[in-house]
Amino acid sequence: KAPESVREKAWKTYERAVAAGLGPGACNKKKKETWGVCIFIVAVDLDEMTFTFTELLKSISVSVCTFFQFLKEVDVNVDTVSTEVDSTVSRLKKKYDVLLALYHKFERTCGLIYLEQPSSEISAELRSVLVLKNYWITFLLAKGKVLQVEYDLVISFQLLLCVLNFFIKLSPPAMLKEPYKSAVTAVAVNGSARTPRRGQNRNTRTSKQIDTDTKVIEVLCKEHDCNLDEVKNVYFTSFIPFLNSSGIVASNGLPEVEVLSKQYDELYLKNKDIDARLFLDHDETLQPDVTACSQLERTPVKNNPDEELNLILPQTPVRAAMNNIQQLIMILNSATDKPSDTLITYFNNCTVNPKDSILKRVESLEHVFKKKFAEAVGQGCAEIGCQRYKLGVRLYYRVMESMLKSEEERLSVQNFSQLLNDNVFHTSLLACALEVVMATYGRNVSQSDATSAETDLSFPWILNVFDLKAFDFYKVIESFIKVEPSLTREMIKHLERCEHRIMEFLAWQSGSPLFDLIRQSKEREGQTDQPEPTSTLNLPLQHNHTAADLYLSPVRSPKKKASGPPPSATSTPDAQPPATPHTQKAQKSTSLSLFYKKVYLLAYLRLHTLFFRLLSDHPDLEPLIWTLFQHTLQNEYELMRDRHLDQIMMCSMYGICKVKNVDLRFKTIVSAYKELPNTNQETFKRVLIREEQYDSIIVFYNLVFMQKLKTNILQYASNRPPTLSPIPHIPRSPYQFSNSPRRVPAGNNIYISPLKSPYKFPDGFQSPTKMTPRSRILVSIGESFGTSEKFQKINQMVCNSDGQLKRSAEVSAAPKPLKRLRFDIEGQDEADASKHLPQESKFQQKLAEMTSTRTRMQKQKLNDGNDTSASEKK
């Protein structure tokens, strides 16, 4: 089915893959699979997908997960995968993960609803209702027509419950288990459906009658910890219109499988992706691959290699999502949709009362949010957007009140007129509250950080909705986390990751207020003044700045002490005396200073991680690379405009290695960078060269970075190198819990973790579903543990050096450089992979020696009577 243009280009890609060293043996085994991957890559790039993804999988006889593994291998060896392919693959992965999770949930749920052997009085025709095909294809059709974001797990599951509700009410009670049997009977008794449930008499039931009762939905929601109001909203605003528009309800009340399949065929052939009907047949192309699929976890390496591999799903994705949502709703149930009496008091204490403007802003932004949500998810989901917005507003008022209480305690004042009349502060705070809500609902099944599709509702979507600058949003994050005790660790990590993304690239986009602040900082005292002097880098990062400090900066100085309420609204409020023009000029921007401190810290930590992977044999180079990196951020900050922090980091590393004659190729840097957490291939594949022109990072280095910093870089080769920048002080993250899990020294992936609820409820509410063990053995001190054999197994796991050595060598080995990169400039930076093999082997040998020695020392400490010197000689 592939056109000639695709085949020709795919063949060239295939020849490159073979030549790049997939290996003759490996290539013979994987010829068909590699050819299929090349066809897919080129078809996506040329926008000529004349076949579906499932057809391709069938033709080369591989599963979804295995295909993605092959694609990754081809990318590593040839680097031929464009950002367009990356985006397509990300969308397919997400959709597959959601479909797989929902199908497993669907099968289990049907088993809980229907009797395996219903009574003989049920006719053969009605038993066909038990055929899962009707249910599943109806759901696939509803999902495809209602949702634009087909990997939205929560709304998809809610739609699935609507489908189950529809079919349960069409089923005779004799086929149903409790509590569904009683719910259906109650519906009939109450008059919503008085017609008999057997034989052909059901044809008198109409779609309109099915609409009115919700008793079955209530049972489904209770059984699955799902919010009833939300599911009813989906049922009436999305599912019923879908039924009516699709003509699914036939004269006898049952959809025809053939009609459903035909409609789904049209949808599937239009999208050209996964034929999800094949889940019903347990088709091998849709089976999860235990080594590749993200939602399955391997248990620790076992001592007995013959022992069966045990797969554990600690918590199903659907259950985890429902649990998070229910707990968020439980927290916000006590909050109100309007400002509380306490907030009203704060508003009344202001010189200019902000109440009216706050209420108008909340109302106007609701219309904006509802419109944008419907555009992204589907027009039938506008009311779902309203529900989520209302939850966000509750959290917004709750956090605002906590912030003001905290500021009152800190400053001993009650007049917050300037802060509460600041439009940017309120928009940022509301956006942050909505981000928490959206992230809770938008749980990704695989929890990966892959590139999201354009319609993804995850951060920074909310910034675009409210036309909010990332630098302004950043100012509220730390205070938000500190004053809202109910945030889960997962949500704190999410907000921290949002902060990191802002520091990495979002705050550096054209139009950001950050550049004006830097310019003003440099103009204030001449070019010698810096956003943040290097002399402060090794000082502890003080996390005592509040949102008020940052939003009112640089008008107010946090170093000044409170001196009573301001005399007027035009002076500097929040207990700050009027600033004279002279003192105002001398003040530095608190928000800019803190931002730079955090950027430096993040930059160094990322550099250190990459350096450890690549240049641990050259420790003297790290301070040089850091000095160049820090110098660029401080003095050549325009290089960051519309670019990414990691691009400057990789160029700094390559530049220093070049001038110091250390053989480190760009492709090796990129290869290691791809393995770092929270990275995106677009970072090195698509770098801004000049206005609206993008190319690879090697082109950026040669045409932009090197040209700008050539003089500075060459100084490192001279006898008088630049003064080294101090290493930033590494603090404990302000967002970490003090009692986070600690790794057991020399442990074999064993951690000690406190037993506590992820949400801090005043009534001590515990969430057992969040404590499901993710490992093979769970020990809770103080409870009965059973036989001593379990403790022996734990001891073996802790002391087993072989498994530990094996994993350590695999994880810590130097990254294999890419064989060939499409973005290499002709004749430049060509790596010879063979040069790295001896070094890699030597590294592993050294690691093996160190690990073996450490393990023996650990064992020796456990044996009090043994001779220590004898052990060391070994």
N, C-alpha and C positions, 0 to 999 in steps of 0.2 A: 504493500500500500504506500510505501514511501516514494515520493517523486524522485526523478533522476538527479535533480539539484542536491537533494538531501543525501542521496546515496554517494554521489561523487565526493562531496565534502566530508562525509562520514568515513569514507574509505581512507582519505588522507589522515584523518584523525586516528583511525585504527592503525595505520602504518606507523605513525609517530608513537602510539602506545606500545606497539611491539618493539620498535627500535629503542624506546626509552628504557627497556630492560625489565619488562614484566617477566622475562625469562622464557626461554624456549619451551621448557617443560610446563611451566605455569600457563604459558600462552596457548599451548596445544589443548590444555584442559579447559581453558576459559575463552576459547576463540569465539564461540557463539555469544557468550554473555558479554564479552568486551565489545563485540560488533553491535549488539543490542544497545549497550550504553552509548556508543558513538552515534548511532542513529538517533537516539533520544536527545542527546546534547545538541546535535546539529538541527534537528527538527524544531526544538524550542528556540534556538538562536535565530533561525530563519523564519520563525513563526509559520511553519508548514507542518503542523501536527495533523496528518491525514489519517491517523490511526489513534486508537485510545491507549491509555497507559496499560490497562488490563490486557488488551490484545498483544501488546509488546511483551508483557510478562509471560503470557501464555506461549508466545512463539519461541522464547528462549528458556522456558521452563524454570523460572526462578520466582521466589516470593518477593513481596514488596521490600522487606528488610534486606534480603540478600542483594537485590538490585541496587539499593542505596550503598551497600558495602562495596560492590563492584565499582559504582560510580566514584566513590571516594578513592579507591585504588587508582583509577584512571586519572583522577584529578591530581593526586600526589605525584604520579609519575610524569604526567604530561602538562598539568596545570592548564587544562583547556576549558574549564568550567567557568562560564561568564556569570556576572551577577544576576542576569536574567534567569539562567538555569538554577542558580542558588535559590532565587526567590520561588521558582516553580517547584523545586524539590521541597523547600520548606513548607509550602502550601500543601503538597501531597502528603508529607509526613504528618502534619497536623491533622489533616482530614482523616488519614488512615488511623491514627492513634485514637481519635474521637469515635470513629465507626467501630473499631475493635472493642473499645471499652463499653460502648453502648450495646453492641451485640451480645457480649458476655452478660451484661446486666439484663438484657432482654430475655435471654435464655433462662437465666436463673429466676427472673420474676415470673415468667410464664409457668415455670415448674411450681411456684408457690401459689399460683392462682387456680390452675386447673387440676382436676383429678386425673391420675394416670389411667385409671380404668373406670370411666363413668358407668352409670347403671345401663342395663340393656334396653331400657325404655327409650333411650336417646337414639334417634334415627341415624342411619349412616350419613345422610346429607348433613345433619347438624354436627356430627363428629368432625366433619371437614373443617369446622370453625377452628378446631384445635391445630390445624395446619398453620405453622408459623408464617408461611409465605404471605398470606393475606395481611397479617399484622405488619410484618417487616417491610414489605414493599409499600404499603400505605404510609408507613413512617418515613421511608426514604423519599417518597414523593412529596410529603408534607415538608420535610426538612429542606428539600431542594427548591421548593416553590416559595416557602415562607422566609427562609434565611438567605441572606447574601453572604454572611460569614458562616460558612458551613462547618467550621471547626469550633464554633461556640458550644462548649460542652453543656453548659447549664440550660440554655434555651432548648437545645436539642433534646436533652433528657426530659425537660418539661413537655415538649411536644410528644415524646414517646409515651409519657403518662397519659396524655390526651388520647392518643391512639388506643392504648390499652383500655381506657375508660369507655371509648366508643365500642370496642368489640366485647368487653365484659357485659355491657348492657344488652348486647344482642345475643348473649349466651344463655341457654337454659340454666336455672339455678342448680339442677342436678349435676351439672358438669363442674361446678365451682367448689373450691375449698372455702373455709371461713377465713377471714370475715367478709369476703366478697359475696358469698352466697346470701348472707343476711342483708347486705347492702342492696343487692339486686332485688331481693324479695320486698324490702322496705320501699323501694322505688315503685314497684308494682302495686303494693297495698295503698301507698299514698296517692295513687291515681295518676301519676305521671305516665305510667305505662300499664294500663289495666288489661291489655290484651294478653291472651295465653302465650306461654313461652315455648310451646312445642308445635311441631308440624308446620304447616304453611300459614297459620293464622298470624304469624309475625309480620306479614306484608302490610298490615294496616298501620304499623308504626311509621312515623315520619321523622324527618330530620328535625323539624321544629320541636317535637315532643322530646327528642333526645337532648336538645339544648337545655331544657329547663331544670333538670335535676343534677345535683352535684354530690350525692351521697357516695357514689363510687369513687369520685375524685378525692373526696375527703379521706376515704380509707386508703387510697393509693398514696396520698401525701403523708398520712400518718405512718404508714409502713416504710416509707422511704425518706423520712425526715425532711420532707420538702415543704416549702412555704405554700400554704393553701391559697392565699390571695394571689400569689404570683402565677400559680398553675391555672387558676380560674381565669386570670387575665389572659394568659396565652390561649386557653380554651375558647373563650368567647370572642377575643379580638383577632386571633390568627387561625385557630384550627377550624372553627365552624365556617368562616368565610372560605377557607381552603376546600372544605367538603362541598360546599355549595358551588364554588366555581369549577371544581374538577368533575362534578357529576359522579362522584364515587358511590353515593348511596343509590343502589338499584331498587327495583320495584319490590323485591322481597327483603330489603333491608341489608343485604350482604353485597359487598363489592365483588365484582368478578375479577379473578386473578389475571385473566388474559387482558382485560381492560387496564388494570393497574400496570402490568408489565409493559404494555405498549406505551403508556404515558411515561413510565420511567425510562424506557429505551430512548425516547426523544431527549430527555434530560441528560442521560448518560452520554449519548453520542454528541450532544452539544458541548458538554464540559470536557469530553475526551480524557476522563481520568479513570477512577476506580469503579468497576461494576460491583457495587456493594451487595447485590443479590446473591453473589457467590459465597457470602458468609453462611447462607442457609445450607449450602452443600459442603461446608467446611473445606472449601477449595484450597489447594496447597499454595496458590499464589497469595492468599490472604492470611495464611497461618503465621503467627508470630515466630520470629527466629530468636532463640534463647540467647544467642550471643550478641545480637544486634539491636533488638527492640528495647526501647528506653524504659518501658514500664515494668519490665521483668528484672529481677535482681538475682545474681548468683549468691549462694551462701558461701561462707569462707571455705577455702580449700580444705578438703577432708583428708584425714590421715590414711583412710582406706580408699585407694583409687578405684576399687571395684564397686564401691558403694554408689548407689543410684544418685544421680544429680537431682538435687531437690530445688524446685523453683518456688519462691515465696512471693506472693503479692501481699505486702504488708497491709495495704488498705486500697480498695478499689478506687480508681480516679473519681468515679461518680460519688461514692460514699464520702470521700475526702472533700469534694467540692460542696456537697450538701451540708456536711458537718461545719465547714468554714462559714457558709452563708447563714445557717441557723444560729450560730454563735454570734455572728455580727448583728443579726436581727435582734437576738436576745439582749445584746448590749444596748442597742438603740431603741428598744421598746420603752425604756424609761425616759428617753429624750423626747423633746417636743419639736413640732414643725415650726414653731414660732419662738422668738427670744423669750427666755425664762424671766421670772421676776428679778432675779439677780442681775441678768444682763440689762434689763430695763433700767435698773438702778444705776448701773455704770453709764448707760446712755444719758440718763438725766443729769449725771454729775459732769458731763462734758460741757465745755463752754459753748460749743455748737452741737446740738443734739443730732447724732447720726442715725437715729432710728428709721426715719422715713427713707433716707437714701439706701440704707441696708435692705429694707423690705422691698423697695423698688428694684434694686439690683438683683436680689434673689429671684424675683418674679420675672424680670426680663431675661436673665440667664437661663431660666427654665425653658423658655421658648426656644432659645438658641440650642440648648443641649438636646431637647426633644427632637428638633429638626435634624441635627447632625447625627444623632443616634439612629434615627429612622433611615437616613441616607446610607449609613454604614452597615446596619444589620438587616434592614428590610422595612418597607413602609408599613407593614402590618404590625411592626414591633414598637411603634411610637409610644404606646401606653406603658410598655415594659421600661422604656427609657425614663418615663415619668416616675415610675416606682423607684427606680434606682436613684434618680435625682433627689427624690424626697428623703431617701436614706442618707444621701450625701449632705443634705441641708441639716438634718438632725445632728450628724457628726460635726458639721461646721459650727453650729451654735454651741454644741457641747465643748468643743476644743477652744472656741473663742472665750467662753466663760472661764475655763481652766487657765488659759493664758493670762487673762486679766487678773485673776486671783493671784497668780504667781507674780505678776508685775507689781501688784499692790503690796504684796509681802516684801518684794525686793526693794521697792522705792518708797514705800509708806505714803503713797498718794492714790487718789481715786479719780483724778481728772485725766482721761486718756483721749482728749479731744483730737489731737493731731493724728494719732494712730488710727482711731476709729472713724475718722473722716478721710482716710487714705484709700482710694479706690483700688490701687494695685495690691495693697495688703489684703483686702477683703476678697478680691478675685483670686489671689494666690491661695488663701486659706480655704476657700470653697473648692478650688481646683484640687487641692491636696486631699481634702475630705472625699471628693468624688473619685480621685485616683485610688484611694483605699477601697472604696466600694467596688469600682470597676475591676480592680485587680483581684478582689475576693471572688467576684462572679466570673472573671475571665481566666480562671485557673487553666493553665496549659497542661494537657494530659501528660506530656513528656517532660514538662518543666524545663525545656531547653531554651537557650538564648539565641536561637536561630533567627535569621532575618524574617520579619513578619510581612505579611501582605499589606497593601496600602489601606485596606479596610480594617486592619487590626485595631481593636479598641484599647490596646495597652499603651503605656507611656511611650512617646509624648503626645498621643492623640488628644488628650484633654487640653494641652497647651494650644493646639490649633483650633479647638472648639471655642475657647475663650479669647483667642488672639492674645495670648499671654507670653511674655518673654521668659525664656528658660532661666535667665539670671535672676529675675524677680521671683519666680517660683522657688528657686533654690533657697532663698532667704527664710522661707517658712518651715522647711523640712525638719531641721534639727529641733526647733521648739515644738513642733507638732508631735514628734516622737516622744519628747520628754514629758509633755503634759497629758498625753493620752495613754494611761496605763494598761488599757485593754488590748492594745495591739499585739498580735501574735509575733513570735520570732520571725516567722515567714514574711509577715507584712513589714516588719522593721527592716529586714534584709531587702525587701522589694523597694522601700523608700530610699534606703541607702544606695541601692543600685541606680535609682533615678538620679540621686545626687551625683553619683559617679559619672553617669552619662552626660549630665549637664557640664561637669568639669572637663570631661574628655572632649566634647565637641559641640554640644547644643548651645552653650553660653558663648561660643566663639563664632557663631554664625553672623553674617552681615546683618546689621540692624540691631544687634544686641547692645544694650546700654553699657555693657562691660567696656567696650572700646572707648566710649566717652569718658568713663570714670578713669581709665588708665591715662588717657590724654590729659585730663584735668590734673591728675596726680603729678604727671611729669611737668606740666606747665606751671604748677604752683610754686615750686622752688627751683625751676630750671631742670635740665635733663639729668642732673645728678640724683634727683629724687626718684625713688623706685616704688612700685606698687607695694612691695614687701622686701625690705633690705635682707641681704644674705646673712647678715649678722644674727638675725632672729631665727634662722632655720633650725639651729640645734637647741632652741628653747622649747619647753613644753607647749603644746597647742592648748590654749585655754578655751575650754568649752563652756564659757559662762556668758556668751552673747545670746541675747534673746531676739525674737523676731522684731520687737520694737526697736532694738538697737540697729538692726540691719535695714529696716524700712525707713527709718528716720535719718539714717546715715547719708551724707556726712554732716547734716545740720547739727546733730547732737554728738557729744563726745562721751563714750561710756566710762571714761576715766573720772568724770566729774561726779560728785556726790549730790544726792537729792537735797534741795533746799526749800521745799514747800511748793504749793500749787503755783502755776504760772498766773501772772496778772491778767493776761488777755489771750485770746485765741490766736492773735497774730504773732505772739512771741513763741519761743520754743516750748511746747507743752511737755507733758509727762515729767513734770517736776524739774525741768531744766530752766535756768535763768536765761534771759535774752542774751544772745551772743553778739558781740560787737563785730563789725566787719573784719577787724584785724584778727580776732581769735577764730572767727569762722574760716578765714583763709588758711590759718595755720593748722586747722584740724585735718586729719587724714580720714579717708573714708573707711569706716569700720567694716562695711560689707566687702569692699575691695581687698582690704588687708587680710581679713579672715578667708576670703575666697582664695587668694594667692597661697596662703599657708596650707590650705587643704589641697590645692592643686599640686603644690610642691610635694606634699606627703604622698598623694596618690601617684604622682609621676615617679617618685623614687621607688615606691613599693613595686610598681609594675616593671620598672627598669631592673630592680634587684632580682625579681622573679625570672625575667628573660635572661639576665646576665648569668645567673646560677646555672641555667640550662645550657648555655653556650660557652661561657668563658671562665668557668670556675678554676681553670688552670692558670689564669692570668688575673689574679685578684687586684694587682696594681692598676689595672685599666678601669675598674669601676669608678673610682673618684674622678678620673679624667672624663669619662663618658658623662657622669652626672654633672660635672662642671659645665661642659658644653651644652648639655640638655637644659640645665637651669639658666644658663646665660641666654639661650635662645628664647625661653619663655619670658625672661625678664626684659631683655633689651631688643629682641627681634620678634615681639609678640604679634606683629602683623603676619608673620608666617603661619600663625594659628587661625587666621581668618578663613572660615569655611573649610577648615581642615580638622584633623583628629590628633589628639595628644600622642597617640601611639605612633603616628607617622613621623613626628619629630623625634620620638624615642629611638625608633629603628634607624633613622638617618644619622643620629648622633652616635649610635653604636658603630655603624658601618664606617663613618668618617674617622673616628678615633682609631679603629682597627686598621684602616687603610694607611693612616699617617704613621702608625706604630709598626707597620709591616707584619701585622698579625693576620694570618690567612683565615678570614671569615667572609664568606660569600653572602650576598644579599638573599639568595635563594635559601641558604641555610637559616638565616635570621627569620625569613618568612615561614619556613617549615616549622621552626620552633614556636613562632608566634601563633600559628594556627592551633597549637595545642594548649595555649593559655586559656583560662576561663574568661567568659564574657568578651570574646573577640568575634569579629565579623570579617569575612573574606573581602568585602567591599573596601575595607580599610586600606589594604595594600593593592587591590586591583583597580581602584578608581580614586585617584588623588587629583585634587585641583591643581592644574599647571598654571593656567592663566584664565581670565574670565570665560566661563562656560566651556572650558576645554579641560578634559580629564584624561589621565593616563595612569600607568602603573607607578609604583613607588620608586622604582629605579630611575624612571624618567624624571620624576619630581626631584630626586636627589641630584641628578646631573644638571638639570636645567634651572632649578630654583634654589634648593637648599645649599648646594655647593657654591653656587654663584654668590649667594648672600653672605655665607660664612667662611669662605675660602681663607681669608686672611687670619681669622680667628683659629680655624682648624690647624693651619700650618704652624701656629705658635707652639702647638703641643709637640712638634718635632724638634724645636729649638732647645738650646740649653737653658733658656729662661721661659719656661711654660707659664701660662696664666695662673694666678692664685686659685687654689682649689676651693670650691664651694663646700661649706660644711654639710654633712649629712643631716637631713631633717630628723628631728626628734620623733621617734616612733612611739606614739601613745597607745594605750588601750582604747579601742574604739568606743566612743560614747554611746553607741547603739548596742553594744554587746551586753548580755546578761552576765552578772558576776559569777553565776553558777552554771556557766555553759559546760557542755561535756568535755572532760579531760581525757586525753589518750593515756593509756597505761604504758609506762616506759618499756620498750622492747616488746610491747604487746603486738599480737597478731591481729591488727584491726579491732582491738578491744578498747572500749571507752567506758568511763564511769560518768553517769549522767544522773542528775537529780530527778526524782519522780515528782512532777508537778504539772498542773494544767497549763496549757499554752495561753489561756486567757485568765486574767486575774479578776475573778468575781468576788465581790464582798461576801457572798454567802458560801464561798468555798466550792462553787460548782466545779465538778470534775468532768473531763471529757475522755471516757475510756477508749473511744475509737481513735483518739489521737495518740494513744500510748501503745498501739500495736507494735510488737517487736519487728524491727527490720533485719534482725540477725537470727542466727539459728538457735541461740540459747539466750534467754533473758533471766537475769538473776536480780531479785529484789531482796535486799538485806532485811532479815527479820521474818521472811515467810518460809514455810516448809518447802524444801527444794527436792525432796525425794532421795534417790540413791546416791551413793558416793561416786558412782561411775560418771555422773555428769560433771562433778568437780574434777575428776581425772581427765576428762575430755578437755575441760577449760585449761588445765595445766599443760596438756599436750599442745593445745593451740598457742598458748603464751610462749612455750619453750621450743616450739617447732621452728628451727632456724631454716630448714630447707624451703618451706613455703614462703617464709619471710624473705629469704634471699632471692628466690625466684621473682617475686613481685617487685622487690626493691630494684633489681636489675632492670626489669621491664619498664618501670616507671621513670627511673633516674637516668637511664642511658641517654647519651647525647642524641638529639633528633637527627634523623636521616635527612640529608638535604634533598630538595627536589631535584629530580634528574634534569628536567628542562622546564624553563618558564617561558611562556609565550611573551611576557613583557620584557625579556632580556633584549638590550640593544645589541645590534649585530657585533659579535666578537667581544663583547664585554661581559665580565662577571660570569663566565662559564665555570661551573663547579665540576670537579672530578670526584665522584662519590667514593671511588676506591681509596682516596687519600684519607678518608675519615674512618675507614673500617678498623685499621690497627689501633687508632686512638680510642675508638668505641670499645674494642675488645680489652684494651689495657684498662680503661675506666671500669669496665665490669669486673675485671680481675681484682682491681684495687678495692672495689666495693665489696666483693665477695670476702676478701681478707678482713676488711673492717667489720663486716657484719658477723663473720664467724668469730672474730675475737670478742666482739661485744656480747654475743650470745653466750660464749663460754664464761665471760665475767659475770653475766646475769645469773647463770646457773651456780657459779661459785658462791655468790652471796647467799644463795638459798641453803648451801651446805656449810653449816657453821664449823664443822670439825675438819674440813679439808685444808690442805696446804695451799695457800694462795700463790706462793712462788712457783710451785709445780705447774699450776694452771697457766701462769704467764709464760713459762718456757714452752708450753705447747703452742 
